[in-house]
Amino acid sequence: YYSTQALARSVGQLADGIFAKVGLTTSYAYLLIAISEEDGIQPMKLSQELNLTPSTITRLVEKMEQKRFVYRETEGKTTRIFITERGEGKVEEIK
């Protein structure tokens, strides 16, 4: 158990260091990548794909909206998340 946790922390630190070069944490980078791969994705699907709670997805998306990397559209009870041109540029930086 402890070895697995140590390995997970090491991998997390390595990923954070790499994504820091583009000004994002690992969670934000993967969020943008997931949205770019399925523009108009629903928050619940993001939650399942990234293995994060719906409330965490909401918080991450709100911060990405503030940076104008994504935007949300709500129709009835359905919310979809789209990537902006600025967000697409950031995804290119990540790649």
C-alpha positions in Angstrom: 0.0 0.0 0.0 2.7 2.5 1.0 4.8 1.8 -2.0 1.8 2.3 -4.3 1.0 5.6 -2.6 4.6 6.7 -2.9 4.6 5.8 -6.6 1.4 7.7 -7.2 2.8 10.8 -5.5 6.0 10.6 -7.6 4.0 10.2 -10.9 1.7 13.1 -9.8 4.7 15.3 -9.1 6.3 14.4 -12.5 3.0 15.2 -14.3 2.5 18.5 -12.5 6.0 19.5 -13.4 5.5 18.8 -17.0 2.1 20.6 -17.2 3.4 23.6 -15.2 5.3 24.5 -18.3 2.0 25.4 -20.0 0.6 27.0 -16.8 -1.8 24.3 -15.8 -2.1 21.6 -13.2 -2.6 18.0 -14.3 -6.4 18.1 -13.6 -6.9 21.2 -15.7 -4.8 19.9 -18.5 -6.7 16.5 -18.7 -10.0 18.4 -18.4 -9.1 20.5 -21.5 -7.9 17.5 -23.4 -11.1 15.6 -22.6 -13.3 18.5 -23.7 -11.3 19.0 -26.9 -11.8 15.3 -27.8 -15.6 15.5 -27.3 -16.8 19.1 -27.7 -20.2 19.5 -26.1 -19.4 16.8 -23.4 -21.7 16.6 -20.5 -20.3 17.1 -17.0 -21.3 13.6 -15.8 -19.4 12.0 -18.6 -16.3 14.1 -17.7 -16.7 13.0 -14.1 -16.7 9.4 -15.2 -13.8 9.8 -17.7 -11.5 11.7 -15.3 -12.7 9.7 -12.2 -13.5 12.9 -10.3 -16.6 13.9 -8.4 -19.3 16.0 -10.2 -18.6 18.8 -7.7 -14.9 18.8 -8.6 -15.8 18.9 -12.3 -18.0 21.9 -11.7 -15.3 23.7 -9.8 -12.7 22.9 -12.5 -15.0 24.0 -15.3 -15.9 27.3 -13.5 -12.2 28.2 -13.3 -11.6 27.2 -16.9 -14.5 29.4 -17.9 -12.9 32.3 -16.0 -9.8 31.8 -18.1 -12.0 31.6 -21.2 -10.7 28.1 -22.2 -14.2 26.6 -22.1 -17.9 27.7 -21.9 -21.1 26.0 -20.9 -24.5 25.9 -22.6 -27.5 24.8 -20.7 -30.7 23.7 -22.3 -33.4 22.5 -19.9 -31.6 20.1 -17.5 -28.8 19.3 -19.9 -25.5 21.1 -19.7 -22.8 20.8 -22.3 -19.2 22.0 -22.1 -17.4 23.4 -25.2 -13.8 24.4 -25.8 -13.0 27.9 -27.0 -10.5 28.9 -29.6 -8.2 30.0 -26.7 -8.7 26.5 -25.1 -7.8 24.8 -28.3 -4.6 26.8 -28.4 -3.8 25.7 -24.9 -4.4 22.0 -25.9 -1.9 22.5 -28.7 0.6 23.7 -26.2 -0.1 20.7 -24.0 0.5 18.3 -26.9 
